[in-house]
Amino acid sequence: MGTSGLPHQKKIMNRSAPAATIVPVLIYEDVDKAIEWLCRAFGLSERLRASGAGGRITHAQLSIGNGDLMIGASGAKFRPPHEEEVSQYVLVHVEDVDQHFEQAKRSGARIVDPPKDMPFGERLYTVEDLAGHRWTFSESIADVAPEQWGAKRVQFR
């Protein structure tokens, strides 16, 4: 039995839902403008979009590599972030972080931290998008054991 008390059923592949296990959802004032900007600045691809009353785009699904992202329109309790506050950020692995940084900069992303090498084997940079959401883009540059930079492995329970 499943947690709902109903028998487990065969896994359904829903073409309307992203395939990723974890999918961040970010809120924007103008979803249509956000779709165009995110695709141009960060190289995301649009998967689908949905309109609400009056034809306003209220929801979209975007993807990059094997990751997915949903974006929604602001309204009710859903709002874009406030200036100088960070409650979340999106981490995306890319093939060439320096090339990606130049593309984001040309597209007007606000640079928070330029590309830099980190002791845990990643080269990364952080920017804010047109609504103030933080994005960190990372490229693996070395295979580093967690113990080499102060972390330790934890056994799954």
C-alpha positions as CSV (number, residue, x, y, z in Angstrom):
1,M,0.0,0.0,0.0
2,G,1.1,3.6,-0.7
3,T,1.1,6.2,2.0
4,S,-2.4,7.3,0.9
5,G,-3.7,3.8,1.8
6,L,-4.2,3.0,-1.9
7,P,-2.3,0.2,-3.6
8,H,0.9,1.3,-5.4
9,Q,0.3,1.8,-9.1
10,K,2.7,1.7,-12.0
11,K,4.8,4.9,-12.3
12,I,3.1,7.3,-14.7
13,M,5.3,9.4,-17.0
14,N,3.3,12.7,-17.2
15,R,4.2,14.7,-20.3
16,S,3.0,17.8,-18.5
17,A,5.4,17.5,-15.6
18,P,9.2,17.9,-15.5
19,A,11.2,14.7,-15.4
20,A,13.7,15.9,-12.7
21,T,13.3,14.7,-9.1
22,I,13.8,18.2,-7.7
23,V,12.4,21.1,-9.6
24,P,12.9,24.7,-8.3
25,V,10.0,27.1,-8.9
26,L,10.9,30.8,-9.2
27,I,8.4,33.6,-9.3
28,Y,8.5,36.5,-11.7
29,E,6.4,39.6,-12.3
30,D,6.5,39.0,-16.1
31,V,6.8,35.3,-17.0
32,D,6.9,35.9,-20.8
33,K,9.8,38.4,-20.4
34,A,11.5,36.0,-17.9
35,I,11.3,33.1,-20.4
36,E,13.0,35.1,-23.1
37,W,15.7,36.5,-20.8
38,L,16.5,33.2,-19.1
39,C,16.8,31.4,-22.4
40,R,19.0,34.1,-23.9
41,A,21.2,34.8,-20.8
42,F,21.6,31.4,-19.3
43,G,21.0,29.0,-22.3
44,L,17.8,27.4,-20.9
45,S,15.3,25.9,-23.3
46,E,11.5,26.4,-23.0
47,R,9.6,23.2,-22.5
48,L,6.0,24.5,-22.2
49,R,4.0,27.6,-21.1
50,A,0.5,28.1,-19.9
51,S,-1.7,31.2,-20.0
52,G,-4.3,32.4,-17.5
53,A,-7.2,34.8,-17.8
54,G,-6.6,37.5,-20.4
55,G,-3.8,35.5,-22.1
56,R,-1.2,36.5,-19.5
57,I,1.6,33.8,-19.3
58,T,1.3,32.4,-15.7
59,H,3.5,29.3,-15.8
60,A,6.4,27.9,-17.8
61,Q,8.8,25.0,-17.7
62,L,12.4,25.4,-18.7
63,S,15.2,23.0,-18.9
64,I,19.0,22.9,-19.2
65,G,21.0,19.7,-19.5
66,N,19.1,17.1,-17.4
67,G,17.6,19.7,-15.0
68,D,14.3,21.4,-15.0
69,L,13.0,24.7,-13.7
70,M,9.4,26.0,-13.4
71,I,8.6,29.7,-13.3
72,G,5.3,31.3,-12.2
73,A,3.7,34.6,-12.2
74,S,3.5,36.7,-9.1
75,G,0.2,37.0,-7.3
76,A,-1.5,36.2,-4.0
77,K,1.3,35.1,-1.7
78,F,3.8,34.4,-4.5
79,R,6.4,37.2,-5.0
80,P,9.8,37.6,-6.5
81,P,12.7,38.1,-4.0
82,H,13.4,41.4,-2.2
83,E,16.6,43.3,-2.8
84,E,19.6,42.3,-0.7
85,E,17.8,39.1,0.5
86,V,18.8,35.6,-0.4
87,S,16.6,32.8,0.7
88,Q,17.5,30.4,-2.2
89,Y,19.6,30.2,-5.3
90,V,19.7,27.9,-8.3
91,L,22.9,25.9,-8.9
92,V,23.5,24.8,-12.5
93,H,26.4,22.8,-13.8
94,V,27.7,23.9,-17.2
95,E,30.5,22.8,-19.5
96,D,32.4,26.1,-19.8
97,V,31.8,28.4,-16.9
98,D,33.9,31.3,-18.3
99,Q,32.1,31.2,-21.7
100,H,28.7,31.0,-19.8
101,F,29.7,34.0,-17.6
102,E,30.4,36.1,-20.7
103,Q,27.0,35.2,-22.2
104,A,25.2,36.1,-19.0
105,K,27.2,39.4,-18.6
106,R,26.4,40.4,-22.2
107,S,22.7,39.7,-21.5
108,G,22.7,42.0,-18.5
109,A,22.9,39.6,-15.6
110,R,23.9,41.5,-12.4
111,I,27.3,40.1,-11.4
112,V,27.4,39.0,-7.7
113,D,30.7,37.0,-7.9
114,P,32.8,36.6,-11.0
115,P,34.2,33.2,-11.9
116,K,36.6,31.8,-9.3
117,D,38.2,28.4,-8.5
118,M,37.0,26.9,-5.3
119,P,38.9,24.4,-3.0
120,F,36.3,21.7,-3.6
121,G,37.1,21.4,-7.3
122,E,34.6,23.7,-8.9
123,R,35.0,26.9,-10.8
124,L,31.8,29.0,-10.3
125,Y,30.2,32.4,-10.6
126,T,27.0,33.9,-9.2
127,V,24.6,36.4,-10.8
128,E,21.2,37.8,-10.3
129,D,18.6,37.6,-13.1
130,L,16.1,40.3,-14.1
131,A,13.9,39.6,-11.1
132,G,16.7,39.4,-8.5
133,H,16.8,35.5,-8.3
134,R,20.4,34.3,-7.6
135,W,21.9,31.8,-9.9
136,T,25.3,30.1,-9.4
137,F,26.8,28.4,-12.5
138,S,29.6,25.8,-11.8
139,E,32.1,23.7,-13.8
140,S,34.0,20.8,-12.4
141,I,37.7,21.4,-12.8
142,A,39.2,18.7,-10.5
143,D,38.1,15.6,-8.6
144,V,38.7,16.5,-4.9
145,A,38.0,14.3,-2.0
146,P,35.6,15.9,0.5
147,E,38.2,15.5,3.3
148,Q,40.7,17.7,1.3
149,W,38.5,20.8,1.8
150,G,37.1,20.1,5.2
151,A,33.9,18.1,4.5
152,K,33.3,14.5,5.5
153,R,31.3,11.7,3.9
154,V,28.0,10.8,5.6
155,Q,26.5,7.3,5.2
156,F,22.9,7.3,4.0
157,R,20.5,5.8,6.5
